[in-house]
Amino acid sequence: MMSSLEKVFSKVVEQLDREDRRLTILEQSAQEQGLTFDRDGFYAVNRALSYVVMGGVLEEMMRELPDALAADVISLGVQHRHLPPSILAVVDAAMFRQCGLDNVSALLARTAVVQAIATHHNNASPVVDFSKLLKLADGKTVGEKNFQAIWAILDLPGDWKNSPNDSLLLREIHDKRNSVAHWNEDLVALGRTKRASDLRAMVNRLKELVEHFYLSMWVWLESRAEMRFY
């Protein structure tokens, strides 16, 4: 049976593969002679829409990840002590919010946070649903900070990037997607800056990043499952 995380990432890969096929067909049909009106503009707009697709796929992934991750952690019966201390930034979010005040309640909250961190490695209570506290999609276009957040919270090893250029990839998707969505840049002009083959390369680089992200989370989840026996 597929885990909840696997379902999320499988759908993302399927959507990116579909976009790759759309761009392939777009590239092939551009060589045909069927259109007699604004041929160049028609294909330029369709290329520009690829930024909307890539940005939308990432946003949906970030919306669904909290529920999927929490569901898998709970189904494994993971205890608090088997999660990295950094997860306290999520599960104890209420205490962290109180720490910013300037009163006695804030002092108590800060004390509670320090105590929670100090005793975390002995906390054998099972993890409860934390999906509503792990907000990875906040209505803004997804960028590298979204990836960095989950990497830091789960204390994943290595680098969140699959390639050194992944930051530039996400930044381009972020900026161009917003340009299209808010009409800050003419779609035809934007579409003319990229060939379909260039966009296909971006789609495949994004898919490789997503697969790297999933593999890292899957290994992390497997390690939590093994900790249950110790």
N, C-alpha and C positions, 0 to 999 in steps of 0.2 A: 504494500500500500504506500502511495506517495505521502511524504510528510507535507505539512502545510507550507513550509519554506520551499520545498521542491515544486509544489503547484504554482506558487507565485513566480518563481524564476523560470519555470518551463513556459509559462504564458508570456513572459517578457521576451524570451528567445524566439518563441513562435511569432510574436508581433514584429520583432526586428527582421526575422526571415521574410515575413510577408512584405515589409517595406523594401527589402532588398529585391524581391521579385517585382514589385511595382516599379522600382527605378530601372530595373533591367528591361521591362516591357516599354517603359517611357523612352529609354534610350533607343530601343529597336524601332519603335513607331515613329521617332523623330526623323528617321531616315526615309520614311515613306512619303508619298506625295498626296495624301488624302485631304489635308487641310488647305483651304484657300484663303483663310482670314487670319491675320495676325499670328501666323504660325510660330514665330519666335517667341512672342509674348505668352502664348498658350503653354508652351513647354517650359518656359522660364518660371511661370507661376507654379506649375506642378512640381518643379524642382525645389522651389522655395518652401513648399508645404512639407517637405521632408523634415525640416527643422521642427515644425509643429508636431509631427508624428514622434520624432525622437524625444522631444521634451515631454510630450504627453505620456509616452510609455514609461519614462522615468518617474513622472509624478504619480502614476497609478501604482508603480512598484513600491514607492515610498509610503503611499497610503496603506497598502496591504501588508507590508512587512511587519509592523508591530503586532497585529493580530496573529499572523503566521508564526512569528518567533515565540510569542507568549504561549500559543497553543502547543507548540512542540516542546517547550521547556516544561510546561505543566504536565503534558502527557507522559513525560519521562520521569516525573516525580522528583525533579531536581530540588535540592535543598539550597537555602540561601548561602551557606558556606561554600558551595561548589560554584558560585558565581563570583566574578572578579569584584573587588570593592568598588570599582567605578560604576557598577550597576546601581549602587545606592543613589547615584544622582538621578535615577529614574524612579526606583521603588520608594524612595523616601523624599520625593519631590516636595511634599507638603512642608516638611521640616526645613528644607533648604529655602523655600519661599519665605518662611518666618524669620530666617536669619538676617534678612536685609533690613529689618525694622530697628529702631533705636529705643528699645524699652526692655523691661524685665522679661517679657515673653520671648524676645529675641535671644537674650542670654540663655534662657532655658533651652531654646531650640538649638543654639549652637552647641551647648553641652550635649544635647541628645544626639546630634550629628557625630560629634567626636566619639561618644560612647558606642554608637552604632558601628562606626568604622573599627573601633578597637575590639569589639566583640564579634565582628562579622565572621571570622574564621571558625567560631564555635556555634554559630546559629544553625541548628539542624532543622529548623521549621521549613516546611515545603513552600516553594515559591507560589504565590497566588497571581492572578491575572494582572499584569502590569501594562497591557496594551494601550489603555487610554492615557497612560502617563508617558509613553514613548511616542512622541509626536514628531515624526520624520518629515511629514508633508504639512506645511503651514500656509498653503495657498500661494506661495511664491514659486517661481520656476526653480526646479531642482538644479543644484550645482555641486561643486566638490565638498562644500560644508556638510551636506546631507550624508555623503559617504564617510567623511571624516568623523561625524558624530557617532555613527553606529560602530565604526572601527574603534573609537576611543571608549565608548560605553562597554563594549564586550571585551576590550583589551586584547584585540586580535593581534597576532604576531605579524611582523613584516610590514609591508607598505600597502595601503589601500589601493594604490595605483597598480595596474597591470603593466603599463608602459609609462616611461617618463613623461610622455606627452599627453597623458590622460587629463591633466588639469586644463591644458589648452583645449582639448576636445570638449570637455564639459562647459568650459567658458564660452566657446563658440556656439554650442547648442543653446546655452542659456541666453546669450545676447541676441542671437539671430531669431530665436523663437519669440522673444519679447518684441523684437522689431516687427515681426510678422503679426503677432497678436494685437499689438497696439498701433499698428500702421505707422510706425516711425520710419519705415523704409519702404520704398516702392517694391512690391513683390516681383515685378518684372526685372527691375535693376538688381535686386538681390539674387534672383534665380539665375541671372546671366553671369554671376561671379563664380558659379559652380557648374561643372559638368555632372551628368548623372553618375559617371564612374567615380568622380570625387566623393559624391554623397554616399555611394555604395560602400566606398572604403571607410567612410565615417561610421556608417551603420555597423559594419563588421568589427571595427575597432571598439565601438560601444558594446557590441555583443560579447567581445572578448573580456571587456572590463566587467560586465555583469556576471559572466561565467566565473571569473576570478573571485568576484565578490561572493558569489554563491558557494564556491568550493571552500573558501575560507570560513564562512559561517557554518557550513556542513561539518567541517573538521572540528570546529569549536563545539558544535552541538554533540557530536560523537564523543568528544572528550568529557563533556558533562555527563553523558550517559554512563561512561566507564567509571566516573567518580562515585556513582551511587553505591558501588560495592566496597568502598573504602571508608 
